[in-house]
Amino acid sequence: MRILTIPAFLVAMALPAAAEKLSLGEISAYLDDLRSAQGQFTQVNEDGSISTGRILLKRPGRVRFEYDPPEEALVVADGDTVGIVDPRSNEKQGYPLDRTPLKIILARNVDLTRERMVVGHASDGVTTTVRAQDPEHPEYGSIDLVFTADPVELRQWIVNDANGGSTTVILGELRRDVQLADEKFVIPGTRTTPRIEP
């Protein structure tokens, strides 16, 4: 009986090519260039439940999460505050943006090479994951950013809060460089114009 042998180089060609680990400089440049975007997201909550919705991003400082029914919650960062609005209970909560790990990717200038900002940087051959924190306030928690290469794309993030909980946001395809009105980033119930750091 003939035994077919497949040359090793043909086997290698059939497998997806392993991606090299993205450098912190490449990732910082990508985030700096991400001025505005919108797309769909899936959120895996700390209790294992799943939410879906639409994300609008306008850097610096602004992001909006619109949750699909039946949840219909709204989370808006206006450059200064992260507001959480639950229309079912009419409850509103606000947190300073600069006390959350989201401020790292919403900053006007992202520099992941800053001392003590990145506390983890690894690749599994397909994606590169960076764990970043505020070097001055590590007690505010951290954020894990997951990227693919060729071209560089942000695929998901995991917010690790100060209490040990985590929330995962998986991004669908993002449409970049879209026109987004500033009014989209006003927290409902406030009349102030979003404050953006110079």
C-alpha positions as a Markdown table, in Angstrom:
| # | Residue | x | y | z |
|---|---|---|---|---|
| 1 | Met | 0.0 | 0.0 | 0.0 |
| 2 | Arg | 1.4 | 3.4 | -1.0 |
| 3 | Ile | 1.8 | 5.9 | 1.8 |
| 4 | Leu | 1.2 | 9.4 | 0.6 |
| 5 | Thr | 3.6 | 11.9 | 2.1 |
| 6 | Ile | 2.9 | 15.6 | 2.0 |
| 7 | Pro | 5.9 | 17.9 | 1.9 |
| 8 | Ala | 6.3 | 19.9 | 5.0 |
| 9 | Phe | 6.3 | 23.2 | 3.1 |
| 10 | Leu | 2.9 | 22.4 | 1.7 |
| 11 | Val | 1.5 | 21.7 | 5.1 |
| 12 | Ala | 2.9 | 25.0 | 6.3 |
| 13 | Met | 1.2 | 26.8 | 3.4 |
| 14 | Ala | -2.2 | 25.3 | 4.3 |
| 15 | Leu | -2.0 | 26.8 | 7.9 |
| 16 | Pro | -2.7 | 30.4 | 8.7 |
| 17 | Ala | 0.6 | 32.3 | 9.0 |
| 18 | Ala | 1.6 | 33.1 | 12.5 |
| 19 | Ala | 1.6 | 36.8 | 13.1 |
| 20 | Glu | 4.5 | 38.5 | 14.9 |
| 21 | Lys | 3.8 | 40.3 | 18.1 |
| 22 | Leu | 2.9 | 43.9 | 17.4 |
| 23 | Ser | 5.2 | 46.4 | 19.0 |
| 24 | Leu | 3.9 | 49.0 | 21.6 |
| 25 | Gly | 4.9 | 51.7 | 19.1 |
| 26 | Glu | 2.7 | 50.1 | 16.3 |
| 27 | Ile | -0.3 | 49.8 | 18.7 |
| 28 | Ser | 0.1 | 53.4 | 20.0 |
| 29 | Ala | 0.2 | 54.7 | 16.4 |
| 30 | Tyr | -2.9 | 52.7 | 15.5 |
| 31 | Leu | -4.9 | 54.1 | 18.5 |
| 32 | Asp | -3.6 | 57.6 | 17.8 |
| 33 | Asp | -4.9 | 57.3 | 14.2 |
| 34 | Leu | -8.3 | 56.0 | 15.3 |
| 35 | Arg | -10.1 | 59.4 | 15.5 |
| 36 | Ser | -13.7 | 58.2 | 15.0 |
| 37 | Ala | -15.4 | 54.9 | 14.4 |
| 38 | Gln | -18.7 | 53.1 | 14.7 |
| 39 | Gly | -19.8 | 49.5 | 14.6 |
| 40 | Gln | -21.5 | 46.7 | 16.5 |
| 41 | Phe | -20.3 | 45.1 | 19.7 |
| 42 | Thr | -21.0 | 42.1 | 21.9 |
| 43 | Gln | -20.4 | 42.5 | 25.6 |
| 44 | Val | -19.8 | 39.6 | 28.0 |
| 45 | Asn | -20.7 | 40.8 | 31.5 |
| 46 | Glu | -19.1 | 39.7 | 34.7 |
| 47 | Asp | -22.0 | 37.4 | 35.5 |
| 48 | Gly | -21.7 | 35.6 | 32.1 |
| 49 | Ser | -24.7 | 37.3 | 30.5 |
| 50 | Ile | -24.3 | 38.8 | 27.0 |
| 51 | Ser | -25.4 | 42.1 | 25.7 |
| 52 | Thr | -25.2 | 43.5 | 22.2 |
| 53 | Gly | -25.4 | 47.0 | 20.7 |
| 54 | Arg | -23.7 | 49.8 | 18.7 |
| 55 | Ile | -20.6 | 51.7 | 19.6 |
| 56 | Leu | -19.7 | 55.2 | 18.5 |
| 57 | Leu | -16.2 | 56.4 | 19.2 |
| 58 | Lys | -14.8 | 59.9 | 18.8 |
| 59 | Arg | -11.4 | 60.5 | 20.3 |
| 60 | Pro | -10.2 | 62.1 | 22.3 |
| 61 | Gly | -12.4 | 61.3 | 25.3 |
| 62 | Arg | -15.7 | 60.2 | 23.8 |
| 63 | Val | -17.5 | 56.9 | 23.4 |
| 64 | Arg | -21.1 | 55.9 | 23.3 |
| 65 | Phe | -22.5 | 52.4 | 23.9 |
| 66 | Glu | -26.2 | 52.0 | 22.7 |
| 67 | Tyr | -27.5 | 48.6 | 24.0 |
| 68 | Asp | -30.1 | 46.6 | 22.1 |
| 69 | Pro | -33.5 | 45.7 | 23.5 |
| 70 | Pro | -34.5 | 44.4 | 25.9 |
| 71 | Glu | -31.7 | 46.1 | 27.8 |
| 72 | Glu | -31.8 | 49.5 | 26.1 |
| 73 | Ala | -29.2 | 50.9 | 28.5 |
| 74 | Leu | -26.9 | 53.8 | 27.4 |
| 75 | Val | -23.3 | 54.4 | 28.4 |
| 76 | Val | -21.7 | 57.7 | 27.3 |
| 77 | Ala | -18.3 | 59.2 | 28.0 |
| 78 | Asp | -18.3 | 62.9 | 27.2 |
| 79 | Gly | -14.6 | 63.7 | 27.7 |
| 80 | Asp | -15.0 | 64.2 | 31.4 |
| 81 | Thr | -17.5 | 61.8 | 32.8 |
| 82 | Val | -18.8 | 58.2 | 32.0 |
| 83 | Gly | -22.6 | 58.3 | 32.4 |
| 84 | Ile | -24.7 | 55.2 | 32.7 |
| 85 | Val | -28.4 | 55.5 | 32.0 |
| 86 | Asp | -31.0 | 52.8 | 32.5 |
| 87 | Pro | -34.3 | 53.9 | 30.9 |
| 88 | Arg | -36.3 | 51.1 | 32.5 |
| 89 | Ser | -35.6 | 52.4 | 36.0 |
| 90 | Asn | -34.7 | 56.0 | 35.0 |
| 91 | Glu | -31.5 | 55.6 | 37.1 |
| 92 | Lys | -28.4 | 57.5 | 36.2 |
| 93 | Gln | -24.8 | 57.1 | 37.4 |
| 94 | Gly | -21.7 | 59.0 | 36.7 |
| 95 | Tyr | -18.0 | 58.3 | 37.1 |
| 96 | Pro | -14.9 | 60.4 | 36.3 |
| 97 | Leu | -13.5 | 59.2 | 33.0 |
| 98 | Asp | -9.9 | 59.6 | 34.3 |
| 99 | Arg | -10.6 | 57.0 | 37.0 |
| 100 | Thr | -11.5 | 54.3 | 34.5 |
| 101 | Pro | -9.2 | 52.2 | 32.3 |
| 102 | Leu | -11.1 | 53.5 | 29.2 |
| 103 | Lys | -9.2 | 56.7 | 29.5 |
| 104 | Ile | -6.1 | 55.0 | 28.2 |
| 105 | Ile | -7.5 | 54.4 | 24.7 |
| 106 | Leu | -9.6 | 57.6 | 24.7 |
| 107 | Ala | -6.6 | 59.8 | 25.5 |
| 108 | Arg | -5.6 | 62.5 | 22.9 |
| 109 | Asn | -2.2 | 61.0 | 22.6 |
| 110 | Val | -1.7 | 57.3 | 23.3 |
| 111 | Asp | 1.8 | 56.3 | 24.4 |
| 112 | Leu | 2.0 | 52.7 | 25.6 |
| 113 | Thr | 5.7 | 53.0 | 25.9 |
| 114 | Arg | 5.4 | 55.1 | 29.0 |
| 115 | Glu | 7.1 | 53.7 | 32.1 |
| 116 | Arg | 4.8 | 51.3 | 34.1 |
| 117 | Met | 1.8 | 51.8 | 31.7 |
| 118 | Val | 2.0 | 48.4 | 30.1 |
| 119 | Val | 2.1 | 45.5 | 32.6 |
| 120 | Gly | 1.6 | 42.7 | 30.0 |
| 121 | His | 2.4 | 42.3 | 26.3 |
| 122 | Ala | 2.0 | 38.9 | 24.7 |
| 123 | Ser | 1.1 | 37.1 | 21.4 |
| 124 | Asp | -0.5 | 33.8 | 20.8 |
| 125 | Gly | 0.6 | 33.8 | 17.1 |
| 126 | Val | -2.7 | 35.2 | 15.9 |
| 127 | Thr | -3.4 | 38.2 | 18.2 |
| 128 | Thr | -1.3 | 40.5 | 20.3 |
| 129 | Thr | -2.7 | 41.4 | 23.8 |
| 130 | Val | -1.6 | 44.4 | 25.8 |
| 131 | Arg | -2.5 | 45.0 | 29.4 |
| 132 | Ala | -2.3 | 48.7 | 30.3 |
| 133 | Gln | -3.0 | 50.7 | 33.4 |
| 134 | Asp | -2.7 | 54.3 | 34.6 |
| 135 | Pro | 0.9 | 54.3 | 35.8 |
| 136 | Glu | 0.1 | 56.9 | 38.5 |
| 137 | His | -3.0 | 55.1 | 39.7 |
| 138 | Pro | -2.9 | 51.3 | 39.1 |
| 139 | Glu | -5.7 | 51.0 | 41.7 |
| 140 | Tyr | -8.1 | 52.3 | 39.1 |
| 141 | Gly | -7.9 | 48.9 | 37.3 |
| 142 | Ser | -6.5 | 47.9 | 33.9 |
| 143 | Ile | -7.6 | 47.2 | 30.4 |
| 144 | Asp | -6.6 | 44.3 | 28.1 |
| 145 | Leu | -6.5 | 45.3 | 24.4 |
| 146 | Val | -6.5 | 42.5 | 21.8 |
| 147 | Phe | -5.2 | 43.3 | 18.3 |
| 148 | Thr | -4.8 | 41.5 | 15.0 |
| 149 | Ala | -2.2 | 42.4 | 12.4 |
| 150 | Asp | -2.0 | 43.1 | 8.7 |
| 151 | Pro | -3.6 | 45.6 | 9.0 |
| 152 | Val | -3.6 | 46.4 | 12.7 |
| 153 | Glu | -7.1 | 46.2 | 14.1 |
| 154 | Leu | -8.5 | 46.4 | 17.6 |
| 155 | Arg | -10.7 | 43.4 | 18.1 |
| 156 | Gln | -11.7 | 43.4 | 21.8 |
| 157 | Trp | -10.9 | 44.8 | 25.2 |
| 158 | Ile | -11.4 | 43.6 | 28.7 |
| 159 | Val | -11.9 | 46.1 | 31.5 |
| 160 | Asn | -10.5 | 44.8 | 34.8 |
| 161 | Asp | -12.0 | 46.9 | 37.5 |
| 162 | Ala | -10.5 | 47.7 | 40.9 |
| 163 | Asn | -12.8 | 45.1 | 42.6 |
| 164 | Gly | -11.5 | 42.2 | 40.6 |
| 165 | Gly | -14.4 | 42.1 | 38.1 |
| 166 | Ser | -14.0 | 42.1 | 34.4 |
| 167 | Thr | -16.2 | 43.0 | 31.4 |
| 168 | Thr | -15.3 | 42.0 | 27.8 |
| 169 | Val | -16.3 | 44.0 | 24.7 |
| 170 | Ile | -15.9 | 42.2 | 21.4 |
| 171 | Leu | -15.9 | 44.5 | 18.4 |
| 172 | Gly | -17.5 | 43.8 | 15.1 |
| 173 | Glu | -16.1 | 45.5 | 12.0 |
| 174 | Leu | -15.5 | 49.2 | 12.7 |
| 175 | Arg | -16.3 | 51.9 | 10.1 |
| 176 | Arg | -13.5 | 54.4 | 10.6 |
| 177 | Asp | -13.3 | 58.2 | 10.0 |
| 178 | Val | -17.1 | 58.6 | 10.2 |
| 179 | Gln | -18.8 | 61.9 | 10.9 |
| 180 | Leu | -20.3 | 61.8 | 14.4 |
| 181 | Ala | -22.2 | 64.7 | 15.9 |
| 182 | Asp | -21.0 | 66.0 | 19.3 |
| 183 | Glu | -24.5 | 65.8 | 20.6 |
| 184 | Lys | -24.2 | 62.0 | 20.5 |
| 185 | Phe | -21.7 | 62.3 | 23.4 |
| 186 | Val | -23.8 | 64.4 | 25.7 |
| 187 | Ile | -25.0 | 62.4 | 28.7 |
| 188 | Pro | -28.8 | 62.5 | 28.8 |
| 189 | Gly | -30.1 | 64.8 | 31.5 |
| 190 | Thr | -27.2 | 67.2 | 31.2 |
| 191 | Arg | -27.0 | 70.4 | 29.3 |
| 192 | Thr | -23.3 | 70.9 | 29.3 |
| 193 | Thr | -21.1 | 70.7 | 26.2 |
| 194 | Pro | -18.6 | 67.8 | 26.4 |
| 195 | Arg | -15.3 | 68.9 | 27.8 |
| 196 | Ile | -12.4 | 67.7 | 25.7 |
| 197 | Glu | -8.8 | 68.0 | 27.0 |
| 198 | Pro | -6.6 | 70.3 | 25.0 |
